[in-house]
Amino acid sequence: MIKIEDGVSFADRAETYYRKKPEIEKRIEEFRRLYRSLAEYCSHFFDRSSISSLSARFEGSNVDYKKLSTSDSNPESGIEDPELESHMKRESANGVSMSLNLIAKGRTSSFDRRISCVDRLSDLIEENWIHTNELVRRLENKREANKELRDSRVEKLVRENKMLQEEHSKLVSENLALQMRIRNRLRENEDTMFCSRCSKGKKRRRRFHLSRLKILFLSAFCRGIKRSQ
């Protein structure tokens, strides 16, 4: 008999079932051998009980077995005592009747015992098969439940992985866009700085030219004054 306890994992139950399966099959085979042995024993017991009942009946009678044996051993002599002959006839008739009754009772009791043994053996085999089938059914249900749970977990993990991949792709795209914006901003700043430097250089060159023109004009004006004098 295999008991299924609560709190035991599916793997432990499966291992217990497959470990106990050969033992169950062995017990069933032992039950079958026991049934055959009981059938043979009941048959031999019935034969022995019939013979013993006949011998017991004749042993309890008042017949002189010595005379019977003598007459049987010497059939030509015959039975000289008429009373003995009538007594033998009565005892023989009563013995046969009682023997038949005992045989019938022995047959009935032996048959009843045989039926009882067979019924009990059948009940044990049937109960064992019921428990085995129940265990197999529970193991199958556990296997299906674990399979469904495993499949649901796998599907959930696949969905979560897909969502994470989508979020990762989105973050990568946002990062690339941000990098492009930063590069564009840096280029704009560089262009602005370059333009400001160019404008400052132009102003300096203009001032330089103006100051040079002033110097040339003053020098020419001074030379003109000196010539006029």
VOGU-3710 file (C-alpha; in Angstrom, 3 decimals, decimal comma):
1> mikiedgvsf> 0,000/0,000/0,000  1,301/3,410/-0,949  0,227/6,405/1,110  0,281/9,894/-0,390  1,099/12,506/2,216  0,471/16,212/1,953  3,471/18,469/1,590  5,450/15,953/-0,483  6,829/17,226/-3,770  5,835/15,769/-7,113
11> adraetyyrk> 9,304/14,360/-7,708  9,233/12,533/-4,346  5,800/11,081/-5,116  6,858/9,960/-8,577  10,008/8,392/-7,150  7,938/6,623/-4,469  5,503/5,306/-7,060  8,175/3,950/-9,390  10,055/2,494/-6,418  6,918/0,775/-5,079
21> kpeiekriee> 5,624/-0,412/-8,463  7,784/-3,593/-8,598  6,788/-4,365/-5,010  3,090/-4,012/-5,895  3,477/-6,290/-8,903  5,365/-8,782/-6,728  2,585/-8,753/-4,116  -0,040/-9,323/-6,810  1,957/-12,273/-8,120  2,224/-13,603/-4,550
31> frrlyrslae> -1,557/-13,270/-4,180  -2,028/-15,303/-7,350  0,353/-18,006/-6,155  -1,426/-17,996/-2,794  -4,755/-18,423/-4,550  -3,482/-21,415/-6,523  -1,936/-22,902/-3,375  -5,187/-22,432/-1,476  -7,128/-24,068/-4,282  -4,792/-27,079/-4,277
41> ycshffdrss> -4,839/-27,232/-0,475  -8,638/-27,104/-0,348  -8,834/-29,865/-2,949  -6,450/-32,115/-0,984  -8,197/-31,238/2,259  -11,539/-32,224/0,770  -10,152/-35,602/-0,305  -8,545/-36,234/3,105  -11,663/-35,153/5,001  -13,816/-37,587/2,990
51> isslsarfeg> -11,502/-40,519/3,673  -11,083/-39,672/7,362  -14,853/-39,355/7,827  -15,393/-42,852/6,411  -12,694/-44,401/8,581  -13,955/-42,591/11,683  -17,476/-43,826/11,055  -16,475/-47,464/10,744  -14,106/-47,245/13,715  -16,991/-46,112/15,919
61> snvdykklst> -19,175/-49,091/15,012  -19,457/-52,427/16,890  -18,484/-54,546/13,904  -15,844/-57,185/14,516  -13,172/-56,167/12,023  -11,269/-59,388/12,638  -14,173/-61,423/11,354  -14,606/-59,046/8,476  -10,971/-59,246/7,622  -11,074/-63,041/7,926
71> sdsnpesgie> -14,100/-63,293/5,701  -12,563/-60,871/3,263  -9,294/-62,756/3,200  -11,144/-66,105/2,804  -14,160/-65,444/0,591  -15,039/-69,146/0,276  -15,768/-69,474/3,998  -18,648/-66,971/3,932  -20,408/-65,390/6,955  -21,740/-68,027/9,343
81> dpeleshmkr> -23,474/-65,675/11,859  -26,836/-64,285/10,546  -26,972/-61,668/13,290  -23,534/-60,497/12,307  -24,630/-60,353/8,692  -27,735/-58,259/9,487  -25,708/-56,029/11,778  -23,180/-55,513/9,029  -25,909/-54,623/6,589  -27,433/-52,081/8,983
91> esangvsmsl> -24,064/-50,606/9,862  -23,092/-50,519/6,232  -26,280/-48,694/5,289  -25,944/-46,278/8,206  -22,256/-45,799/7,491  -22,851/-45,074/3,844  -25,618/-42,617/4,735  -23,501/-40,874/7,331  -20,525/-40,902/5,008  -22,576/-39,312/2,265
101> nliakgrtss> -23,792/-36,677/4,721  -20,267/-36,028/5,927  -19,017/-35,861/2,367  -21,752/-33,394/1,488  -21,000/-31,311/4,575  -17,282/-31,533/3,876  -17,855/-30,453/0,312  -20,029/-27,565/1,443  -17,636/-26,370/4,135  -14,617/-26,836/1,881
111> fdrriscvdr> -16,378/-25,029/-0,944  -17,434/-22,246/1,442  -13,899/-21,883/2,734  -12,584/-21,857/-0,802  -15,082/-19,194/-1,811  -14,215/-17,165/1,299  -10,495/-17,352/0,517  -11,075/-16,456/-3,112  -13,347/-13,559/-2,169  -10,863/-12,240/0,337
121> lsdlieenwi> -8,012/-12,559/-2,135  -10,077/-10,853/-4,834  -10,940/-8,031/-2,439  -7,271/-7,537/-1,567  -6,238/-7,528/-5,223  -9,050/-5,163/-6,147  -8,230/-2,834/-3,249  -4,571/-2,862/-4,220  -5,403/-2,042/-7,831  -7,748/0,733/-6,720
131> htnelvrrle> -5,007/2,331/-4,632  -2,508/1,897/-7,466  -4,848/3,485/-9,996  -5,608/6,317/-7,591  -1,905/6,935/-7,115  -1,315/6,918/-10,870  -4,221/9,315/-11,376  -2,906/11,717/-8,745  0,577/11,561/-10,211  -0,813/12,319/-13,675
141> nkreankelr> -2,800/15,244/-12,287  0,298/16,562/-10,535  2,329/16,167/-13,709  -0,286/18,056/-15,742  -0,532/20,790/-13,107  3,243/21,195/-12,995  3,376/21,266/-16,783  0,706/23,967/-16,947  2,464/25,935/-14,220  5,807/25,585/-15,988
151> dsrveklvre> 4,273/26,629/-19,315  2,572/29,639/-17,727  5,835/30,687/-16,063  7,727/30,297/-19,325  5,133/32,369/-21,173  5,280/35,024/-18,477  9,084/35,146/-18,643  8,947/35,379/-22,441  6,516/38,290/-22,244  8,642/40,063/-19,633
161> nkmlqeehsk> 11,769/39,496/-21,731  10,039/40,924/-24,789  8,904/43,979/-22,831  12,424/44,509/-21,510  13,848/44,238/-25,011  11,346/46,818/-26,266  12,206/49,163/-23,393  15,910/48,638/-24,096  15,426/49,467/-27,781  13,449/52,562/-26,834
171> lvsenlalqm> 16,150/53,725/-24,424  18,841/53,125/-27,042  16,897/55,219/-29,572  16,405/58,018/-27,046  20,098/57,898/-26,171  21,112/58,182/-29,826  18,724/61,103/-30,340  20,128/62,829/-27,257  23,681/62,316/-28,508  22,743/63,853/-31,875
181> rirnrlrene> 21,202/66,867/-30,136  24,327/67,317/-28,024  26,543/67,150/-31,105  24,383/69,670/-32,963  24,443/71,991/-29,978  28,227/71,734/-29,765  28,548/72,531/-33,453  26,277/75,541/-33,077  28,364/76,788/-30,152  31,572/76,337/-32,125
191> dtmfcsrcsk> 30,129/78,251/-35,104  28,952/81,048/-32,820  32,351/81,344/-31,190  34,070/81,331/-34,581  31,785/84,090/-35,903  32,363/86,220/-32,828  36,113/85,858/-33,253  35,830/86,825/-36,907  33,841/89,974/-36,104  36,355/91,016/-33,467
201> gkkrrrrfhl> 39,220/90,572/-35,929  37,447/92,681/-38,530  36,932/95,478/-36,026  40,592/95,417/-35,066  41,669/95,552/-38,709  39,372/98,508/-39,323  40,800/100,372/-36,360  44,292/99,602/-37,532  43,563/100,955/-41,009  41,903/104,081/-39,607
211> srlkilflsa> 44,802/104,802/-37,316  47,222/104,310/-40,181  45,226/106,650/-42,407  45,259/109,254/-39,665  49,013/108,951/-39,343  49,501/109,261/-43,084  47,177/112,237/-43,266  48,954/114,014/-40,411  52,367/113,333/-41,890  51,280/114,646/-45,303
221> fcrgikrsq> 49,708/117,689/-43,693  52,921/118,401/-41,771  55,016/118,086/-44,911  52,739/120,492/-46,749  53,067/123,086/-44,023  56,843/122,822/-44,058  56,980/123,337/-47,830  54,796/126,389/-47,636  57,111/128,003/-45,182
//
